[in-house]
Amino acid sequence: MDGKAARLKEKPTSIKISDICAWIETMDEALRCIQKDVNEVKDLIKKLHHSGGCKFGTG
């Protein structure tokens, strides 16, 4: 038996549905925050681009 199998035999992992749900909610919240930040950055780039202060993608 290799080390990994021995560890699994020693300590059975019991994952509860509530743990999975809590993890999903946490990830969902984190993704919403990231999306908000991404949208703010996109808006900032648009503003800079329209004001002529930013030369992204203009070659």
N, C-alpha and C positions, 0 to 999 in steps of 0.2 A: 504494500500500500504506500503510495507516495505521500508526501507531506500535506498536500492540499486535501486529499481524501481524508486523511487523519484529522485535520482541522475541522472539516465538515462533520465528521462523525462525533467529534468532541462537543461541538457547539452547534446544535441545530438552529437554523435561523427560522424564526416564526414571524412572518410579515403579516400584519393585520390589515384588513381593508381600510380601516380608519387611518392607519399610517400612510397608506398609498394616497388616500384622498387628501390628507393634510399636505403631503409632498406636492401633489398636483396643484392644490390651491396656492401653495408657496411659489411654485414655478410660474403659475399663471399670473400672479401678482408681479413677480420679477419681470416677466415678459412684457406686461403692460407698462411697467416703468421704463424698460428699455425702449419700447415702441414710442413712448412719449418723448424720450430723449432724442431718438432718431428723427421724429417728426420736427422737433425744435431745431435740430441741426439742419434738416432739409429746408425749413423755412428761413433760417439764417442765411444759408447758401443762396437761396432764391433772392432774398433781399439784397445781398451783396452783389449778386450777379446783375440784378436789374439796376442797381445804382452805379454799375460800372467799376466797382471797387474790387471785383473778383473776375479772374480770367480763366475759370475752370472750363475745360473742353473747347477753348477757342483756338487751340493749336499753338 
